[in-house]
C-alpha cells in the first residue's frame, strides 16, 4: 500500500478535512498569544528607553532572537498537537499513517537525508564565502550562539515537521482521496506550500532560487 492509498484508511469525509484545518488554525492562533504579549511588552519597554534618550532607536525595538524563535516555534508545536488529535479522534486513524506508508518510521532514511542535505548546504555556504567573502562577517558570540543552537536543534524540528506533515502528509492524502490519483495531490500541495513561503524574508533577500532549499 503506497502513501496515497494509506489515506483511504479511517474516516475521510471532506468536511473532516475542513474541520481539521480550521481547528489547527485556531490552535495556532491561541498559541501565538504568548508571542504577541511578549512582543507588546518588549516594544513598550524599548519605546520608554527611546523616549528617555537611551542609546536606542526604533530599529532596535524587538525581543531576544532565541526567545522570539522559541515562541514562534511554540505556535507550530500546538498546531502539531492539534493535527495529532484531529487525525486520531476525527479521522479515527493512526498518526503514523500521515508520516509513512510503512509500519514504522525508517529513521535510517531520516538521518541519511539530514546528512545529505546538510552536506549540500555546507558546500554551498563555503562556495558563497569563496565567491563573495564581503557578504560574510565574523561576529561569533558564545552565549547567543549556543542558546540559539540549542533552541534550533531542540525545537525547530517541531516547526519543520508540522509543515511537512500538513502539506506532504495530511493534505496530500486528503487530495488523493478526493481526486483518486497521485499527480494532482503532489502538484497542488507543492503549489500551496510555495505560495505560503513566497513572502518569506529570505526569499525577498535572496530571490526565488532559495525556494529550492525550502
C-alpha positions, 0 to 999 in steps of 0.5 A: 500500500503506497502513501496515497492509498494509506489515506483511504484508511479511517474516516475521510469525509471532506468536511473532516478535512475542513474541520481539521484545518480550521481547528489547527488554525485556531490552535495556532492562533491561541498559541501565538498569544504568548508571542504577541504579549511578549512582543507588546511588552518588549516594544513598550519597554524599548519605546520608554528607553527611546523616549528617555534618550537611551542609546536606542532607536526604533530599529532596535525595538524587538525581543531576544532572537532565541526567545522570539524563535522559541515562541514562534516555534511554540505556535507550530508545536500546538498546531502539531498537537492539534493535527495529532488529535484531529487525525486520531479522534476525527479521522479515527486513524493512526498518526503514523499513517500521515508520516509513512506508508510503512509500519514504522518510521525508517529513521535510517532514511531520516538521518541519511537525508539530514546528512545529505542535505546538510552536506549540500548546504555546507558546500554551498555556504563555503562556495558563497564565502569563496565567491563573495567573502564581503557578504560574510562577517565574523561576529561569533558570540558564545552565549547567543550562539549556543542558546540559539543552537540549542533552541534550533536543534531542540525545537525547530524540528517541531516547526519543520515537521508540522509543515511537512506533515500538513502539506506532504502528509495530511493534505496530500492524502486528503487530495488523493482521496478526493481526486483518486490519483497521485499527480494532482495531490503532489502538484497542488500541495507543492503549489500551496506550500510555495505560495505560503513561503513566497513572502518569506524574508529570505526569499525577498533577500535572496530571490526565488532560487532559495525556494529550492532549499525550502 
